[in-house]
């Protein structure tokens, strides 16, 4: 897969203890990479990172993205070939509670990473992950394209737009001719097993159901482009492959990674579908009427550029996306399978790859 780009490569993942980062580490290890991670802490309990015992399988650097010297020391020690930057303060509501932390981590943290990329000669390629919420969302019916206006009404969205602008400045100022090949990616509303972050709909569901409580959500009618975590990760890995090989059409670009059109469903529909995989779950929800913070109700991405330049597109429909998520949490909480969580995670990566292979995606070759 991925033309064996990652076999034997040294790959650094920032934010490796988080939900997406831990899945990416697991996949990279399966691809034969030597993996290191840089994160400030283990953000949740339970933790997918701990469930996979990644602390013993990757080189683990503990550090803050706001600390450029610490990040540089980690890079100098590990000397990566490829860097995936996922470390972030990723919660919208928390960004209202602590906007300074959010901007410092997401915007200035990205700046620190870019400075370190300039200084580390071993790095050939780097993929910087921001968010679909970096777009100025006017809630139109069609998908946002990579050249649409950036913006953000809340600190989280604005911090991601800032990260994109900072990266673009470095692309034009420092990485046109020299340094690693870099690109940014925009995806969002990712679900899958192993996410226990606060204030996210699937973790909120499993926490509530495990305690036999109703699910409380801010806006059950809000529509989101739900996608399984492996969908955008396959895009990140594809882009990393192209950048590592020196593909000039991908260098200094931005790419959307979104789900199939029919995967855009309401929060309420997601909860109803997810309840099928939890015995005795109550699919009815209670709306959090006290939440007054601004939040978009409609958000779509156009992934035409990713299809044309990367030959990438999503492969899972809504039911498959929720099934893989529901089965993972069911196995974790009810322990009815003989497989360990690490084995189950690897099996889901394998199953996803088989589905993508049937779709003849380039990265599966």
C-alpha positions in Angstrom: 0.0 0.0 0.0 1.0 3.6 -0.6 3.7 2.3 -2.9 5.6 1.0 0.2 6.5 4.6 1.0 6.3 4.1 4.7 8.2 0.8 4.9 11.3 1.5 7.0 10.7 5.2 7.1 11.1 7.3 10.3 7.7 9.0 10.8 6.9 11.6 13.5 3.3 12.1 14.5 2.4 15.2 16.7 -0.7 14.6 18.7 0.0 10.8 18.7 -1.8 10.2 22.0 -5.1 11.6 20.7 -7.9 9.8 18.9 -6.8 10.3 15.3 -3.1 10.3 16.1 -3.3 6.9 17.8 -5.1 5.4 14.8 -2.5 6.9 12.5 0.3 5.4 14.6 -1.3 2.0 14.5 -1.6 2.2 10.7 2.0 3.4 10.2 3.3 0.6 12.4 1.3 -1.9 10.2 2.9 -0.3 7.2 6.4 -1.0 8.6 7.3 2.5 9.6 9.5 3.4 12.6 7.2 5.8 14.5 7.7 8.5 17.1 5.1 10.8 18.6 5.1 14.2 20.3 2.2 15.2 22.6 1.7 17.2 25.7 -0.3 14.5 27.6 -2.7 11.5 27.2 -5.9 13.6 26.8 -8.6 11.1 27.9 -9.4 8.3 30.2 -10.0 5.7 28.7 -7.5 6.2 25.9 -7.1 4.6 22.5 -3.4 5.3 22.8 -3.2 3.3 26.0 -5.5 0.6 24.8 -3.1 0.0 21.9 -0.1 0.0 24.2 1.5 2.5 21.9 3.8 3.8 24.6 5.8 0.6 24.2 5.6 0.5 20.4 6.6 4.1 19.4 9.2 6.5 20.6 7.2 8.7 22.9 8.2 12.4 23.3 6.2 14.4 25.9 6.1 18.1 25.0 3.9 21.1 24.3 3.5 22.5 20.8 3.9 25.9 22.3 7.4 25.0 23.4 9.5 25.3 20.2 12.7 24.2 21.8 11.2 21.0 23.2 9.8 20.2 19.7 13.1 20.9 18.1 14.9 18.7 20.5 12.5 15.8 19.7 13.1 16.3 16.0 16.8 16.5 16.4 16.8 13.3 18.4 14.5 11.3 16.1 15.5 12.8 12.8 12.2 11.9 10.9 11.8 11.5 7.2 8.1 12.4 7.3 6.0 14.5 9.8 2.3 14.4 10.3 1.1 17.3 12.4 -2.2 16.5 14.3 -1.5 18.1 17.7 -4.3 20.6 18.5 -6.8 21.9 21.0 -9.7 20.3 19.0 -12.9 21.2 20.8 -15.2 24.1 19.9 -16.7 24.6 23.3 -13.4 24.4 25.1 -12.1 27.1 22.7 -14.7 29.5 24.2 -13.6 28.5 27.7 -9.9 29.0 26.9 -9.4 30.9 23.7 -5.8 31.8 24.6 -4.8 28.2 24.9 -6.6 27.4 21.7 -4.9 30.1 19.6 -1.5 29.4 21.2 -1.7 25.7 20.5 -3.4 25.6 17.1 -1.9 28.8 15.5 1.4 29.4 17.3 2.0 25.6 17.7 1.8 25.3 13.9 4.2 28.2 13.5 6.6 26.4 15.9 6.3 23.3 13.8 7.1 25.2 10.6 10.1 26.7 12.1 11.4 23.3 13.1 10.7 22.0 9.6 13.0 24.7 8.3 15.8 23.6 10.6 15.6 19.8 10.3 17.4 18.6 7.1 16.2 15.0 7.5 12.6 15.8 6.8 11.5 15.2 3.2 7.7 15.6 3.6 5.2 17.0 6.1 1.4 16.9 6.2 -0.3 19.5 8.4 -3.8 18.7 9.5 -6.1 21.6 10.3 -9.9 21.3 10.0 -12.9 21.8 7.7 -14.0 24.5 10.2 -11.2 26.7 8.9 -13.6 27.9 6.2 -15.8 31.0 6.6 -19.0 29.1 7.0 -22.0 30.8 5.3 -24.0 27.5 5.4 -24.5 27.2 1.7 -25.7 24.0 0.2 -22.6 23.1 -1.8 -19.2 21.9 -0.6 -16.4 24.3 0.3 -13.4 24.2 -2.0 -9.8 24.6 -1.0 -9.7 28.2 -2.5 -12.8 29.4 -0.6 -12.5 32.1 2.0 -11.1 31.2 5.4 -12.6 32.4 8.6 -14.2 31.4 11.9 -16.9 32.7 14.2 -15.5 30.8 17.2 -12.0 30.7 18.6 -11.4 27.1 17.5 -12.4 27.7 13.8 -10.5 31.0 13.7 -7.4 29.3 15.2 -7.4 26.8 12.4 -7.9 29.5 9.8 -4.9 31.2 11.3 -2.9 28.0 11.1 -3.7 27.8 7.4 -2.7 31.4 6.7 0.6 31.0 8.6 1.4 27.8 6.7 0.6 29.5 3.4 3.0 32.3 4.2 5.7 29.8 4.9 4.9 27.9 1.7 5.4 31.1 -0.3 8.3 32.5 1.7 10.5 29.5 2.6 9.3 26.3 1.0 9.0 27.2 -2.7 12.5 25.9 -3.5 14.0 24.7 -0.2 13.0 22.6 2.7 10.5 19.7 2.9 7.5 19.3 0.6 4.5 20.3 2.7 0.7 20.5 2.3 -2.3 21.1 4.6 -5.4 19.0 4.9 -9.0 19.8 6.0 -11.4 17.2 7.4 -13.8 17.1 10.2 -16.5 15.3 12.1 -14.5 12.1 12.3 -16.0 9.2 14.3 -14.6 5.8 15.1 -13.7 3.6 18.0 -11.4 4.9 20.7 -12.6 8.5 20.9 -13.4 9.6 24.5 -13.0 13.4 24.1 -15.5 15.5 25.9 -18.3 17.3 24.1 -18.3 15.0 21.0 -21.4 13.2 20.0 -20.2 9.5 19.9 -18.2 9.7 23.1 -21.2 11.5 24.7 -23.4 8.6 23.6 -21.3 5.8 24.9 -20.8 7.6 28.2 -24.5 8.2 28.6 -25.5 4.7 27.6 -22.9 3.0 29.8 -24.5 4.8 32.7 -28.1 4.3 31.4 -28.6 8.0 30.9 -30.2 9.9 28.0 -27.9 11.5 25.5 -27.8 15.3 25.7 -26.9 17.2 22.5 -26.7 20.8 21.5 -28.5 20.6 18.2 -29.9 17.2 17.0 -30.9 18.7 13.7 -27.4 19.9 12.8 -26.0 18.2 9.7 -22.4 17.0 9.5 -20.2 15.1 7.0 -19.6 12.2 9.3 -16.7 10.0 8.3 -14.9 7.1 9.8 -11.4 8.0 11.1 -9.7 5.8 8.6 -11.1 7.8 5.7 -9.2 11.0 6.2 -6.1 9.0 7.5 -6.0 7.2 4.1 -6.0 10.7 2.5 -3.2 12.0 4.8 -1.1 8.9 4.0 -1.8 9.2 0.3 -0.7 12.9 0.4 2.4 12.0 2.4 3.3 9.5 -0.2 2.9 12.0 -3.0 4.9 14.6 -1.2 7.7 12.2 -0.3 8.0 11.2 -3.9 8.4 14.8 -4.9 5.1 15.3 -6.7 5.1 19.0 -7.6 1.4 19.2 -8.1 0.8 18.4 -4.4 3.5 20.5 -2.9 2.4 23.7 -1.1 -1.3 22.9 -1.6 -4.3 22.3 0.6 -6.7 19.3 0.3 -10.2 18.5 1.6 -10.9 14.9 2.8 -14.6 14.4 3.2 -17.1 11.5 3.1 -19.5 10.4 0.4 -22.3 12.8 -0.2 -24.9 10.5 1.4 -22.9 10.4 4.6 -24.1 13.9 5.5 -26.6 13.1 8.2 -28.1 14.9 11.2 -26.8 14.4 14.7 -30.2 12.8 15.6 -29.9 10.3 12.7 -26.3 9.4 13.9 -27.5 8.7 17.4 -30.4 6.5 16.2 -28.0 4.5 14.0 -25.4 4.2 16.7 -28.0 2.9 19.2 -28.4 -0.3 17.1 -25.0 -1.4 18.4 -25.6 -0.8 22.1 -28.0 -3.2 23.9 -30.8 -1.3 25.7 -29.6 2.1 24.3 -32.2 4.9 24.3 -32.0 6.7 20.9 -34.0 9.7 22.0 -32.0 12.7 22.9 -32.4 15.7 25.2 -31.4 19.1 23.7 -29.0 21.2 25.7 -31.1 24.4 25.7 -28.6 26.2 27.9 -25.9 26.2 25.2 -25.8 29.6 23.6 -22.5 29.4 21.8 -22.5 29.9 18.0 -22.3 26.7 16.0 -22.9 26.0 12.3 -25.8 23.7 11.3 -24.6 22.9 7.8 -21.1 22.1 6.5 -20.0 20.2 3.4 -16.7 19.8 1.6 -15.9 19.4 -2.0 -13.2 16.7 -2.5 -12.8 17.1 -6.2 -9.2 18.3 -5.9 -8.3 15.3 -3.8 -9.8 13.0 -6.4 -8.1 14.7 -9.4 -4.6 15.1 -7.9 -4.5 12.2 -5.4 -7.0 9.7 -7.0 -8.6 9.7 -3.5 -12.2 9.5 -2.4 -14.1 8.1 0.5 -15.4 4.6 0.4 -17.7 4.0 3.3 -21.4 4.8 3.4 -23.2 6.0 6.5 -24.3 2.6 7.7 -20.7 1.2 7.3 -19.2 4.2 9.0 -21.5 3.8 12.1 -21.2 0.0 12.1 -17.4 0.0 12.4 -17.7 2.6 15.1 -20.5 0.8 17.0 -18.8 -2.6 16.8 -15.5 -1.1 18.2 -17.2 0.4 21.3 -19.4 -2.7 21.8 -16.2 -4.8 21.9 -14.5 -2.4 24.3 -17.4 -2.1 26.8 -19.0 -5.6 26.6 -15.8 -7.6 25.9 -17.7 -10.2 24.0 -14.8 -10.7 21.5 -11.7 -12.8 22.1 -9.7 -10.1 20.2 -7.8 -7.5 22.1 -8.5 -3.9 21.3 -5.2 -3.7 19.4 -6.2 -6.7 17.3 -9.6 -5.3 16.7 -8.1 -1.9 15.6 -5.8 -3.8 13.2 -8.7 -5.9 11.9 -10.7 -2.7 11.2 -7.8 -1.2 9.3 -7.5 -4.4 7.2 -11.3 -4.5 6.6 -11.3 -0.9 5.5 -8.3 -1.5 3.2 -10.2 -4.4 1.5 -13.2 -2.1 0.8 -10.9 0.5 -0.6 -9.2 -2.1 -2.8 -12.5 -3.1 -4.3 -13.0 0.6 -5.2 -9.6 0.4 -7.0 -8.2 3.4 -5.1 -4.6 4.2 -6.0 -3.3 4.0 -2.5 -4.2 0.3 -2.2 -1.9 -0.6 -5.0 
